[in-house]
């Protein structure tokens, strides 16, 4: 999850991206299309340009890791981290109880 708040609904993002891609031919460059549309929806041109790039990656038109794979990787990394912590706790508990058993036997 992003640490910043997102004031744009997914529908607004999708529509803005679609407008950029559909109206790209009516402008001299993609950046001009992005500037024009970003002013209309109230976001920065760089933000809209990032949305367009992400949409192209997700659709396979641009190289990169799609958003669904990124989310899956984050979930697996989080699970891996939790399992490592659990294993460390179990290892320490096992060592503690083994020492307690040795102390009990030596008395």
DRENPA-3360 file (N, C-alpha, C; in nm, 2 decimals, always signed):
BEGIN
1 = XXXXXXXX = +0.08/-0.12/+0.00/+0.00/+0.00/+0.00/+0.09/+0.12/+0.00 ~ +0.05/+0.22/-0.07/+0.12/+0.35/-0.08/+0.12/+0.43/+0.05 ~ +0.23/+0.49/+0.08/+0.23/+0.57/+0.20/+0.16/+0.71/+0.18 ~ +0.14/+0.75/+0.06/+0.08/+0.87/+0.03/-0.07/+0.85/+0.00 ~ -0.15/+0.95/+0.03/-0.29/+0.93/+0.00/-0.32/+0.95/-0.15 ~ -0.42/+0.89/-0.20/-0.45/+0.90/-0.34/-0.58/+0.96/-0.35 ~ -0.58/+1.08/-0.41/-0.71/+1.16/-0.41/-0.79/+1.13/-0.54 ~ -0.73/+1.05/-0.63/-0.80/+1.02/-0.76/-0.86/+0.88/-0.75;
9 = XXXXXXXX = -0.98/+0.86/-0.79/-1.04/+0.73/-0.80/-0.99/+0.66/-0.91 ~ -0.99/+0.52/-0.91/-0.93/+0.44/-1.02/-1.00/+0.47/-1.15 ~ -1.13/+0.50/-1.15/-1.21/+0.53/-1.27/-1.16/+0.66/-1.33 ~ -1.12/+0.76/-1.25/-1.06/+0.89/-1.30/-0.93/+0.86/-1.37 ~ -0.85/+0.78/-1.30/-0.72/+0.74/-1.36/-0.73/+0.68/-1.49 ~ -0.82/+0.58/-1.50/-0.84/+0.50/-1.62/-0.89/+0.59/-1.73 ~ -0.98/+0.68/-1.70/-1.04/+0.77/-1.80/-0.93/+0.86/-1.85 ~ -0.85/+0.92/-1.76/-0.74/+1.01/-1.80/-0.64/+0.94/-1.89;
17 = XXXXXXXX = -0.60/+0.82/-1.85/-0.51/+0.74/-1.94/-0.57/+0.72/-2.07 ~ -0.69/+0.68/-2.08/-0.76/+0.65/-2.20/-0.76/+0.78/-2.29 ~ -0.79/+0.89/-2.23/-0.79/+1.02/-2.30/-0.66/+1.05/-2.36 ~ -0.55/+1.03/-2.28/-0.42/+1.05/-2.34/-0.39/+0.96/-2.46 ~ -0.42/+0.84/-2.44/-0.39/+0.74/-2.55/-0.47/+0.77/-2.67 ~ -0.60/+0.80/-2.65/-0.69/+0.83/-2.76/-0.66/+0.96/-2.83 ~ -0.62/+1.06/-2.76/-0.60/+1.19/-2.82/-0.45/+1.23/-2.85 ~ -0.37/+1.13/-2.83/-0.22/+1.15/-2.86/-0.20/+1.20/-3.00;
25 = XXXXXXXX = -0.27/+1.15/-3.10/-0.25/+1.19/-3.24/-0.29/+1.34/-3.26 ~ -0.38/+1.39/-3.18/-0.42/+1.53/-3.20/-0.32/+1.63/-3.15 ~ -0.22/+1.59/-3.08/-0.12/+1.68/-3.03/+0.02/+1.65/-3.09 ~ +0.11/+1.74/-3.08/+0.24/+1.72/-3.14/+0.32/+1.61/-3.08 ~ +0.30/+1.59/-2.95/+0.37/+1.48/-2.88/+0.28/+1.43/-2.77 ~ +0.32/+1.32/-2.71/+0.25/+1.26/-2.60/+0.25/+1.35/-2.48 ~ +0.36/+1.41/-2.46/+0.38/+1.50/-2.35/+0.28/+1.62/-2.35 ~ +0.25/+1.67/-2.47/+0.16/+1.78/-2.49/+0.02/+1.73/-2.46;
33 = XXXXXXXX = -0.01/+1.61/-2.50/-0.14/+1.55/-2.46/-0.16/+1.53/-2.31 ~ -0.05/+1.48/-2.25/-0.05/+1.47/-2.10/-0.07/+1.60/-2.03 ~ +0.00/+1.70/-2.08/-0.01/+1.84/-2.02/-0.15/+1.89/-2.03 ~ -0.21/+1.87/-2.15/-0.35/+1.92/-2.17/-0.45/+1.85/-2.08 ~ -0.44/+1.72/-2.07/-0.54/+1.64/-2.00/-0.52/+1.65/-1.85 ~ -0.39/+1.66/-1.81/-0.36/+1.67/-1.66/-0.42/+1.80/-1.61 ~ -0.41/+1.91/-1.69/-0.47/+2.04/-1.64/-0.62/+2.03/-1.63 ~ -0.69/+1.95/-1.71/-0.83/+1.93/-1.70/-0.88/+1.85/-1.58;
41 = XXXXXXXX = -0.80/+1.75/-1.54/-0.84/+1.67/-1.43/-0.78/+1.71/-1.29 ~ -0.68/+1.80/-1.30/-0.63/+1.86/-1.17/-0.51/+1.78/-1.11 ~ -0.43/+1.71/-1.19/-0.32/+1.64/-1.14/-0.19/+1.70/-1.21 ~ -0.08/+1.66/-1.17/+0.04/+1.71/-1.23/+0.07/+1.63/-1.36 ~ +0.13/+1.69/-1.46/+0.16/+1.61/-1.58/+0.25/+1.49/-1.55 ~ +0.34/+1.50/-1.46/+0.43/+1.38/-1.43/+0.34/+1.27/-1.38 ~ +0.25/+1.30/-1.29/+0.16/+1.19/-1.23/+0.08/+1.12/-1.34 ~ +0.02/+1.20/-1.43/-0.06/+1.14/-1.54/+0.04/+1.06/-1.63;
49 = XXXXXXXX = +0.15/+1.11/-1.66/+0.25/+1.04/-1.74/+0.29/+0.90/-1.68 ~ +0.30/+0.90/-1.55/+0.33/+0.78/-1.48/+0.22/+0.68/-1.49 ~ +0.09/+0.73/-1.48/-0.02/+0.64/-1.49/-0.03/+0.58/-1.63 ~ +0.01/+0.66/-1.73/+0.00/+0.61/-1.87/+0.11/+0.50/-1.89 ~ +0.23/+0.53/-1.83/+0.34/+0.43/-1.84/+0.30/+0.30/-1.77 ~ +0.24/+0.31/-1.65/+0.19/+0.19/-1.58/+0.09/+0.11/-1.66 ~ -0.01/+0.19/-1.72/-0.11/+0.12/-1.80/-0.05/+0.05/-1.92 ~ +0.05/+0.11/-1.98/+0.12/+0.04/-2.09/+0.19/-0.09/-2.05;
57 = XXXXXXXX = +0.25/-0.08/-1.93/+0.32/-0.20/-1.88/+0.22/-0.31/-1.85 ~ +0.11/-0.27/-1.78/+0.01/-0.37/-1.75/-0.06/-0.43/-1.87 ~ -0.07/-0.36/-1.98/-0.13/-0.41/-2.10/-0.03/-0.48/-2.19 ~ +0.10/-0.48/-2.15/+0.21/-0.55/-2.23/+0.27/-0.46/-2.34 ~ +0.23/-0.34/-2.36/+0.28/-0.25/-2.46/+0.42/-0.20/-2.43 ~ +0.46/-0.21/-2.30/+0.59/-0.15/-2.26/+0.65/-0.26/-2.17 ~ +0.78/-0.27/-2.17/+0.85/-0.36/-2.08/+0.84/-0.32/-1.94 ~ +0.83/-0.42/-1.85/+0.83/-0.39/-1.71/+0.75/-0.49/-1.63;
65 = XXXXXXXX = +0.74/-0.48/-1.50/+0.66/-0.57/-1.42/+0.52/-0.52/-1.40 ~ +0.42/-0.59/-1.44/+0.28/-0.55/-1.42/+0.25/-0.53/-1.28 ~ +0.15/-0.45/-1.25/+0.10/-0.42/-1.11/+0.06/-0.54/-1.04 ~ -0.01/-0.64/-1.10/-0.05/-0.75/-1.03/+0.07/-0.84/-0.98 ~ +0.17/-0.85/-1.06/+0.29/-0.92/-1.03/+0.37/-0.85/-0.91 ~ +0.37/-0.72/-0.92/+0.43/-0.64/-0.81/+0.36/-0.66/-0.68 ~ +0.23/-0.66/-0.68/+0.16/-0.69/-0.56/+0.18/-0.83/-0.50 ~ +0.18/-0.92/-0.59/+0.21/-1.06/-0.56/+0.35/-1.08/-0.50;
73 = XXXXXXXX = +0.45/-1.01/-0.56/+0.58/-1.02/-0.50/+0.59/-0.96/-0.36 ~ +0.52/-0.84/-0.34/+0.52/-0.78/-0.21/+0.46/-0.87/-0.11 ~ +0.35/-0.94/-0.14/+0.28/-1.03/-0.05/+0.37/-1.15/-0.02 ~ +0.44/-1.20/-0.12/+0.53/-1.31/-0.09/+0.65/-1.27/-0.01 ~ +0.70/-1.15/-0.03/+0.82/-1.10/+0.05/+0.77/-1.08/+0.19 ~ +0.65/-1.03/+0.21/+0.60/-1.01/+0.35/+0.58/-1.14/+0.42 ~ +0.53/-1.24/+0.35/+0.51/-1.37/+0.41/+0.64/-1.44/+0.44 ~ +0.74/-1.42/+0.35/+0.87/-1.48/+0.37/+0.94/-1.41/+0.50;
81 = XXXXXXXX = +0.92/-1.28/+0.51/+0.98/-1.21/+0.63/+0.91/-1.26/+0.76 ~ +0.78/-1.28/+0.76/+0.71/-1.33/+0.87/+0.75/-1.47/+0.91 ~ +0.77/-1.56/+0.81/+0.81/-1.70/+0.83/+0.96/-1.70/+0.89 ~ +1.04/-1.61/+0.84/+1.18/-1.61/+0.89/+1.18/-1.56/+1.04 ~ +1.09/-1.47/+1.07/+1.08/-1.42/+1.21/+1.03/-1.54/+1.30 ~ +0.93/-1.61/+1.25/+0.87/-1.72/+1.33/+0.98/-1.83/+1.35 ~ +1.05/-1.86/+1.24/+1.16/-1.96/+1.26/+1.27/-1.92/+1.36 ~ +1.30/-1.79/+1.36/+1.40/-1.74/+1.45/+1.35/-1.75/+1.60;
89 = XXXXXXXX = +1.22/-1.72/+1.62/+1.16/-1.73/+1.75/+1.16/-1.88/+1.79 ~ +1.12/-1.97/+1.70/+1.12/-2.11/+1.74/+1.26/-2.16/+1.76 ~ +1.36/-2.12/+1.69/+1.50/-2.16/+1.71/+1.55/-2.12/+1.85 ~ +1.52/-1.99/+1.88/+1.56/-1.94/+2.02/+1.49/-2.01/+2.13 ~ +1.36/-2.04/+2.11/+1.28/-2.11/+2.21/+1.33/-2.25/+2.23 ~ +1.37/-2.32/+2.12/+1.42/-2.45/+2.12/+1.55/-2.45/+2.20 ~ +1.64/-2.36/+2.17/+1.77/-2.35/+2.24/+1.74/-2.32/+2.39 ~ +1.65/-2.24/+2.42/+1.62/-2.21/+2.56/+1.57/-2.33/+2.64;
97 = XXXXXXXX = +1.48/-2.41/+2.58/+1.43/-2.52/+2.64/+1.53/-2.64/+2.65 ~ +1.62/-2.64/+2.55/+1.72/-2.74/+2.56/+1.82/-2.71/+2.67 ~ +1.85/-2.59/+2.69/+1.94/-2.55/+2.80/+1.87/-2.57/+2.94 ~ +1.74/-2.55/+2.94/+1.66/-2.57/+3.07/+1.66/-2.72/+3.10 ~ +1.65/-2.80/+3.00/+1.65/-2.95/+3.02/+1.79/-2.99/+3.07 ~ +1.90/-2.94/+3.01/+2.03/-2.98/+3.05/+2.05/-2.93/+3.20 ~ +2.00/-2.81/+3.23/+2.02/-2.76/+3.37/+1.94/-2.85/+3.47 ~ +1.82/-2.90/+3.43/+1.74/-2.98/+3.51/+1.81/-3.12/+3.53;
105 = XXX = +1.87/-3.17/+3.43/+1.94/-3.30/+3.44/+2.06/-3.30/+3.53 ~ +2.13/-3.18/+3.52/+2.26/-3.17/+3.59/+2.24/-3.15/+3.74 ~ +2.12/-3.12/+3.79/+2.09/-3.10/+3.93/+2.06/-3.22/+4.00;
% end
